[in-house]
Each structure stands twice: as structure tokens, then as C-alpha cells.
Amino acid sequence: MTTAAVTGLKTTERSEALRAALVALVLGLGLIFLTGFSHPEVIHNAAHDVRHSLSFPCH
């Protein structure tokens, strides 16, 4: 295997890992924000309690 092939393989692995991390971040933030602004009170209160336990500002 050539050096260029190894470098290209590492770059591909890194870009896939970054893409997966970005997708996880977007889904996680979406879950926090969308659940926090939902109308059913039980769901909102559960998200609210989790935010406070993580020291995440919500007010």
C-alpha cells in the first residue's frame, strides 16, 4: 500500500467519524430543545429536570 493510499484511508475514517459526531450532536440538541418546548406537561417537565441536572440553562 502506498503512502497516499494510507493517508487517504485515514482522511476518510476521520471524515466519517466527524460526520457521525455531527449527526449525534444535531439529534441530541434537537431532542433537548424540541422536547423542552413540547406542550404535554409530563414530557416538558422531564426535559426540564434533565436540563437542570446537566446545568443547562432553560429559562
C-alpha positions, 0 to 999 in steps of 0.5 A: 500500500502506498503512502497516499493510499494510507493517508487517504484511508485515514482522511476518510475514517476521520471524515466519517467519524466527524460526520457521525459526531455531527449527526449525534450532536444535531439529534441530541440538541434537537431532542433537548430543545424540541422536547423542552418546548413540547406542550404535554406537561409530563414530557416538558417537565422531564426535559426540564429536570434533565436540563437542570441536572446537566446545568443547562440553562432553560429559562 
